[in-house]
C-alpha cells in the first residue's frame, strides 16, 4: 500500500551565532524559512522523522516492551541490551540514551512547527491540521518518555540558546496535563482519513486512541471508555479477517491500522533494520542471515492456548517454513523465533534496510483498552463485546468469553488477551507496570535483579546530566 515517506529532516534551530557574525543572504534559518504552506508541510514532516530512529521505531519500544517483560530476549552478545532486559542498566547505557534523544528530537521539531507555522499566511484548514499533527507528535513522545523515565523536562517552546536547554525535570502529573491538552487539541483538527498520498500521518482516530490510552494509564476509566467508544463509533477502523495482514508489507496502513511509524528502504537511512535483527540468527531468512535479537521465551509460548492460531503468526517453531527455508530451533537459544516483523528477502528489502512499518496503535489494541476501561468502570457485561470481537476475528476464531465472568475474572482475561493478541509488539512490559504486576511477574520468571519502585523506570542518561546539571537522577541509580 502506498504511504508517505517523511524524508525531509529539516532542523532549523542550530546554535546561536555570535552577534558579530552575519548570515549569508541565502542562508536558511528559523527566522526566514517559515513563509509558505510547503514550508509548513516540510517542517511537520521533519517532526515525524525521528520516530524512525534508534530508540523508538527500531531498537526501542518493541525491545523494551518484549524483552523486559520476559516474552523474548536478545541473543546475548550486546551487553547494553542484556542489561536492559535484566534490569542491570546503568545511566551510561547508549540504548536508553537513544530513546531520550530521539523523542526529544521529535519534541524539538514539533515545537518549531507550533511556534512558527501560526505566522504563515496559508489555507486555514491545512494550517490547523499541521498544528494538530505537531501536537499529536509531541504528546505521544512525552507519553513514552514518561513511561521510560518518569519525571522528564517539559519543553513546549523551541530552544535556541544554550541556557534554554538547562531545564529541570517536570513531575509526571504535570507532563500528563500537557499530553492530554495536546491530544485534545489535536483531535479537533485532524482528519478522519487521508488520501493515499498522505497515508501515515496522524489522524483524528490516532489522537483519540492515544488519549484513551493515556486515560487508561491514569486509571481514568470512564474517560478512557468514552474516548475509545468515539473511535469505535467513527466506523473508520475494523479488524482484518486475517490476523497476519497486520504485518504484511502489502497491507500496511490498512483498515486495522491506527498509527504506524513509516519506513522506506533504499532511500538513504529511511529503512527499518528490525527484519534482520529479529530474524533468527544465521537462519538465512534475511540477506544478512538474521541476528536473533528477539527470541520468544518458553514462558511466552506457553501463554497461548493450544488452539490459538495467533501463536503461529507470532512465533517461528520447529518445522515452520518461511520463504522456502525451514526454521531450525538450533538458531535460537530458546528454540523459537520472532515472526511479526520479519519480512525476509524480496523486492525493496536490503541488508538491514527494509520498508516494514512499526505499529504503535492498531484497532485490536483499542478494542482491548475499551474492554478494560468498561470492566474497571463496573460495566463487566458491556466489556465482553469488544474483547470477544477481538477473539472472533475470522481466522482466529477463539471461543467467546463466558457471560458469567466476574469483574476480577474478566480483568485477568483481558490481561491474558492483550499478551497474546499484541505479543511481540512492545506493549507487555508497559502493561505489567501500569497494572502493578511488574515486580511479581519479573521475579516469577527469574529476573531477581528487578528492584520494585526503581526498575520500573530507566536512569536519566548520564550524558544528558553532564550537559544539563539541573537534571536529577532517578532513585536507585
C-alpha atoms as one frame of an Amber mdcrd trajectory, in Angstrom:
protein
   0.000   0.000   0.000   1.215   3.468  -0.851   2.411   5.544   2.088   4.008
   8.893   2.739   7.769   8.990   3.177   8.869  11.525   5.767  12.166  12.109
   4.010  12.658  15.745   4.905  14.729  16.142   8.062  14.688  19.894   8.371
  16.238  21.221  11.561  16.403  24.950  11.641  17.462  25.785  15.149  21.155
  25.232  15.112  23.295  27.203  17.544  23.060  30.860  18.222  25.736  32.556
  16.164  27.969  35.219  17.620  26.208  38.555  17.181  29.123  39.837  15.097
  28.683  37.057  12.543  26.366  37.790   9.662  24.318  35.071   7.980  24.754
  34.744   4.198  21.826  36.349   2.424  20.669  32.966   1.122  21.061  31.096
   4.438  18.048  29.144   5.692  17.267  29.939   9.330  14.320  29.519  11.676
  13.553  33.205  11.181  13.411  33.268   7.393  12.197  29.801   6.499   8.560
  29.542   7.604   6.877  31.520   4.808   4.676  29.157   2.745   2.366  26.192
   3.149   5.051  23.992   1.600   7.456  25.149   4.304   4.876  24.173   6.932
   4.380  20.714   5.428   8.113  20.090   5.244   8.513  21.241   8.829   5.906
  18.849  10.189   7.335  16.052   8.036  10.621  16.654   9.818   8.895  16.165
  13.164   7.761  12.669  12.166  11.171  11.504  11.050  12.897  10.871  14.427
  10.214   8.286  15.201  12.153   6.104  12.766  15.390   6.430  14.699  17.094
   4.043  17.094  15.350   4.119  20.442  11.805   4.395  19.086  10.666   2.523
  15.973  13.725   0.308  15.932  15.896  -0.794  18.853  13.396   0.852  21.168
   9.746   0.428  22.120   9.419  -3.170  20.950  12.576  -4.414  22.681  11.694
  -2.656  25.921   8.136  -3.932  25.838   9.018  -7.503  24.899  12.391  -8.220
  26.470  11.902  -6.590  29.857   8.641  -8.488  30.188  10.387 -11.786  29.564
   8.422 -12.502  26.382  11.684 -12.550  24.450  15.386 -11.996  24.904  18.323
 -10.885  22.825  20.930 -13.274  21.564  23.151 -12.122  24.406  26.065 -10.612
  22.516  25.150  -6.961  23.119  25.834  -6.080  26.736  23.749  -2.919  26.577
  20.565  -4.774  25.669  21.301  -7.625  28.048  21.476  -5.010  30.810  18.129
  -3.565  29.742  16.304  -6.882  29.824  17.977  -7.971  33.070  17.300  -4.691
  34.920  21.005  -4.025  35.424  21.013  -0.969  33.172  23.192   1.976  34.175
  22.994   5.672  33.319  25.688   5.367  30.637  23.722   2.797  28.588  23.595
   4.032  24.968  20.330   2.216  24.209  18.298   4.251  26.662  20.020   7.471
  25.666  18.993   6.818  22.068  15.356   6.808  23.177  15.794  10.024  25.155
  17.464  11.901  22.305  15.156  10.592  19.560  11.970  11.511  21.418  13.332
  14.955  22.255  14.173  15.466  18.583  10.507  14.844  17.774   9.529  17.308
  20.506  12.005  19.962  19.386  10.767  19.804  15.805   7.111  19.747  16.858
   7.735  22.830  18.992   9.212  24.618  15.988   6.065  23.864  13.991   3.795
  25.034  16.786   5.823  28.222  17.191   6.420  29.200  13.561   3.524  27.872
  11.466   0.827  30.099  13.051   2.550  33.095  11.451   2.334  31.696   7.919
  -0.393  33.019   5.604  -1.935  29.825   4.200  -5.112  27.780   3.973  -6.662
  27.774   7.447  -7.767  24.128   7.387  -4.331  22.904   6.314  -2.658  25.100
   8.923  -4.890  23.701  11.662  -4.144  20.158  10.538  -0.384  20.708  10.574
  -0.502  22.232  14.040  -2.619  19.294  15.196  -0.091  16.820  13.783   2.672
  18.560  15.718   0.614  18.496  18.923  -0.040  14.781  18.454   3.640  14.001
  17.877   4.698  15.978  20.929   2.051  14.249  23.057   2.971  10.674  22.159
   6.660  11.463  22.591   6.079  12.712  26.115   3.856   9.706  26.825   6.676
   7.287  26.038   9.290   9.411  27.798   7.213   9.304  30.981   6.826   5.533
  30.682  10.571   5.095  30.264  11.984   7.721  32.638   9.234   9.068  34.895
   9.699  12.821  35.508  11.214  14.452  32.415  11.827  18.034  31.288   8.627
  19.500  29.845   9.618  21.760  26.965   6.911  23.409  24.874   8.847  26.158
  23.100  11.783  25.992  20.658  15.179  26.351  22.300  17.895  28.318  20.580
  20.367  29.438  23.256  22.462  27.066  25.341  20.919  28.320  28.575  17.443
  27.387  27.332  18.390  23.710  27.294  19.099  23.596  31.039  15.591  22.559
  32.016  14.843  20.631  35.207  12.625  17.566  35.305   8.870  18.132  35.489
   6.606  15.936  37.654   4.763  13.222  35.734   1.339  14.650  36.581   2.241
  17.990  35.035   3.620  16.289  31.933   0.401  14.300  31.572  -1.618  17.516
  31.823   0.261  18.746  28.749  -0.099  15.395  26.968  -3.863  15.425  27.460
  -4.133  19.058  26.363  -2.109  18.328  23.207  -4.198  15.291  22.290  -7.462
  17.113  22.956  -6.264  19.931  20.732  -5.095  17.522  18.030  -8.333  15.553
  17.809 -10.266  18.715  16.931  -8.357  19.466  13.722  -7.032  16.142  12.466
  -8.989  14.476   9.644 -10.613  11.068   9.997  -8.715   9.765   6.957  -6.219
  10.845   4.302  -5.826  10.190   0.585  -3.308   7.503  -0.359  -0.555  10.088
  -0.866  -0.704  11.067   2.823  -1.243   7.699   4.490   0.814   7.529   7.667
   0.010  10.971   9.017  -1.716  11.301  12.372  -5.491  11.090  12.179  -8.323
  12.072  14.466  -8.652   8.400  15.381  -4.981   8.221  16.343  -5.324  11.216
  18.659  -8.462   9.797  20.259  -6.897   6.341  20.635  -3.778   7.662  22.332
  -5.946   9.853  24.534  -7.887   6.729  25.534  -4.574   5.030  26.287  -3.377
   7.947  28.423  -6.634   7.891  30.389  -6.215   4.129  30.810  -2.701   4.534
  32.185  -4.013   7.135  34.609  -6.906   4.850  35.648  -9.450   7.380  34.456
 -11.714   4.531  33.425 -14.916   6.367  32.364 -12.905   8.856  30.295 -10.924
   6.034  28.671 -14.080   4.115  27.831 -15.821   7.180  26.412 -12.859   8.124
  24.220 -12.400   4.560  22.969 -16.097   4.426  22.131 -15.708   7.528  19.977
 -13.132   5.652  17.904 -15.367   2.586  17.645 -18.389   4.686  16.703 -16.427
   6.501  13.969 -16.589   3.274  11.900 -13.230   4.177  10.354 -11.430   1.078
  11.647 -12.145  -2.641  11.625 -10.282  -5.872  12.221  -8.638  -7.688   9.343
 -10.239 -11.078   8.727  -6.705 -12.443   8.509  -4.653 -11.647  11.606  -1.289
 -11.595   9.818  -2.446  -8.895   7.399  -1.404  -6.503  10.165   2.209  -7.434
   9.424   2.303  -7.929   5.659   4.067  -5.261   3.621   1.196  -5.231   1.120
  -1.404  -4.360   3.766   0.424  -1.740   5.810  -1.645   1.273   6.883  -4.707
  -0.908   6.355  -8.141  -0.877   7.904  -6.911  -2.047  11.317  -4.022   0.416
  11.488  -4.469   3.490  13.685  -0.896   4.793  13.731   2.311   3.350  12.311
   5.871   4.654  12.139   6.609   4.800   8.415   9.722   3.268   6.868  11.023
   3.077   3.308  14.067   1.139   2.102  16.835   2.242  -0.275  16.314   5.914
   0.495  19.426   6.648   2.500  18.582   5.902   6.098  14.781   5.713   5.943
  14.667   1.919   6.198  13.990  -0.313   9.187  16.591  -2.777  10.484  14.188
  -4.895  12.517  13.734  -7.541   9.825  17.350  -8.607  10.142  17.699  -8.122
  13.886  14.509 -10.045  14.731  15.159 -12.895  12.308  16.664 -15.996  13.964
  20.456 -15.856  13.995  22.036 -17.491  10.977  18.650 -18.683   9.755  19.145
 -17.356   6.243  15.743 -15.667   6.400  17.302 -12.283   5.557  20.132 -11.064
   3.332  22.358 -10.681   6.391  21.325 -14.058   7.739  19.469 -12.830  10.835
  20.792 -11.697  14.223  18.204 -13.150  16.613  17.670 -10.187  18.919  14.039
 -11.118  19.646  13.896 -14.747  20.749  10.490 -15.698  22.191  10.744 -17.430
  25.546   9.026 -20.626  26.616   7.019 -18.637  29.136   5.601 -16.502  26.332
   4.944 -19.509  24.101   3.050 -21.154  26.949   0.741 -18.143  27.236  -1.094
 -19.195  24.059  -3.922 -21.690  24.220  -3.153 -24.842  22.268  -5.800 -23.973
  19.682  -4.905 -20.281  19.310  -3.651 -19.680  15.742  -2.031 -16.400  16.786
   0.880 -18.388  18.181   1.828 -19.439  14.673   1.518 -15.893  13.398   3.758
 -14.576  16.174   6.394 -17.282  16.680   8.584 -19.448  14.463   8.552 -23.014
  15.750  10.280 -26.230  14.695   9.221 -27.242  11.198   7.857 -23.839  10.152
   8.778 -22.924   6.575   9.472 -19.277   5.727  10.127 -18.299   2.107  11.232
 -21.831   1.370  13.565 -22.143   4.382  12.683 -24.420   7.288  13.138 -22.865
  10.711  15.813 -24.646  12.733  15.282 -24.309  16.523  19.069 -24.508  16.949
  19.319 -20.966  15.536  17.724 -19.634  18.735  18.790 -20.035  22.348  15.124
 -20.523  23.256  14.211 -22.748  20.328  11.807 -20.155  18.902  11.953 -17.166
  16.570  10.043 -13.888  16.365   7.868 -13.635  13.279   5.789 -10.444  13.062
   8.471  -8.017  11.891  10.465 -10.484   9.805   9.759  -9.780   6.144  12.657
 -11.864   4.801  14.014 -11.236   1.339  12.344  -9.654  -1.646  11.779  -6.554
  -3.687  12.807  -3.365  -1.880  14.323  -5.279   1.017  18.035  -4.674   1.558
  20.590  -5.636   4.169  19.300  -4.245   7.465  17.200  -1.936   5.326  13.549
  -2.883   4.962  10.321  -0.908   4.429   8.309  -2.565   7.234   6.437  -0.038
   9.360   6.332  -0.292  13.148   2.802  -0.296  14.553   2.243   1.925  17.580
  -1.537   1.534  17.661  -3.984  -0.793  15.934  -7.699  -1.346  16.319  -7.413
  -4.593  18.302  -5.404  -2.699  20.929  -8.101  -0.024  21.062 -10.850  -2.649
  21.484  -8.982  -4.306  24.345  -8.447  -0.926  26.003 -12.176  -0.298  25.604
 -12.965  -3.631  27.245 -10.592  -2.907  30.114 -11.961   0.576  30.726 -15.549
  -0.701  30.728 -14.725  -3.546  33.093 -12.879  -1.267  35.514 -15.841   1.130
  35.382 -18.019  -1.667  36.707 -19.599  -2.427  33.309 -18.371  -6.002  33.066
 -21.268  -7.233  30.930 -20.637  -4.471  28.354 -16.892  -5.178  28.388 -17.384
  -8.655  26.934 -18.362  -7.394  23.481 -15.083  -5.680  22.476 -12.822  -8.448
  23.802 -14.955 -11.123  22.173 -14.819  -9.162  18.921 -11.022  -9.487  19.001
 -11.249 -13.203  19.749 -13.816 -13.720  16.976 -11.567 -12.435  14.191 -12.308
 -14.699  11.226  -9.042 -16.632  11.132  -8.510 -16.538  14.923 -11.979 -17.765
  15.893 -11.352 -18.320  19.579 -14.463 -19.066  21.650 -16.200 -16.122  23.315
 -15.604 -15.491  26.987 -18.439 -16.577  29.214 -21.057 -14.031  30.226 -20.799
 -15.322  33.789 -17.262 -13.958  34.351 -16.876 -11.692  37.359 -15.082  -8.364
  37.141 -11.956  -9.970  38.639 -12.082 -12.897  36.223 -12.580 -10.636  33.215
  -9.736  -8.398  34.394  -7.378 -11.393  34.182  -8.851 -12.492  30.866  -8.156
  -9.040  29.389  -4.572  -9.169  30.635  -4.141 -12.595  29.054  -5.753 -11.492
  25.804  -3.500  -8.449  25.497  -0.455 -10.665  25.881  -1.341 -12.998  23.011
  -3.116 -10.570  20.672  -0.378  -7.924  20.923   2.516 -10.283  21.558   5.966
  -9.120  20.383   4.580  -5.661  19.567   6.138  -3.834  22.512   3.145  -3.487
  24.860   3.644  -6.142  27.502   6.173  -4.514  29.860   4.306  -1.222  29.961
   1.091  -3.124  30.692   2.704  -5.004  33.565   3.971  -1.774  35.099   0.645
   0.062  34.878  -1.206  -2.942  36.340   1.200  -3.091  39.269   2.196  -6.617
  38.217   5.779  -5.915  37.137   7.647  -6.889  40.301   5.794 -10.132  40.966
   5.935 -11.231  37.344   9.607 -10.350  36.872  10.571 -12.388  39.910   8.308
 -15.272  38.872  10.361 -15.704  35.695  13.722 -15.430  37.434  14.505 -11.755
  36.942  15.760 -11.406  40.513  17.627  -8.158  39.788  14.303  -6.306  39.450
  14.014  -3.698  42.227  10.446  -2.708  42.968   9.960   1.061  42.904  13.199
   1.522  40.928  13.349  -0.796  37.915  10.015   0.381  36.506  11.958   3.334
  35.049  15.358   3.751  33.471  18.006   6.071  34.864  18.287   9.518  33.324
  21.123   9.197  30.763  24.366  10.391  32.314  25.443  12.150  29.127  22.325
  14.329  29.403  23.089  15.121  33.044  26.643  16.068  32.104  25.209  18.630
  29.694  22.396  19.763  31.952  23.285  19.928  35.662  19.636  20.655  36.505
  18.670  17.056  35.720  18.331  14.960  38.857  18.747  11.182  38.773  16.042
   8.593  39.376  16.158   6.896  42.763  18.375   3.822  42.922  20.717   4.754
  40.067
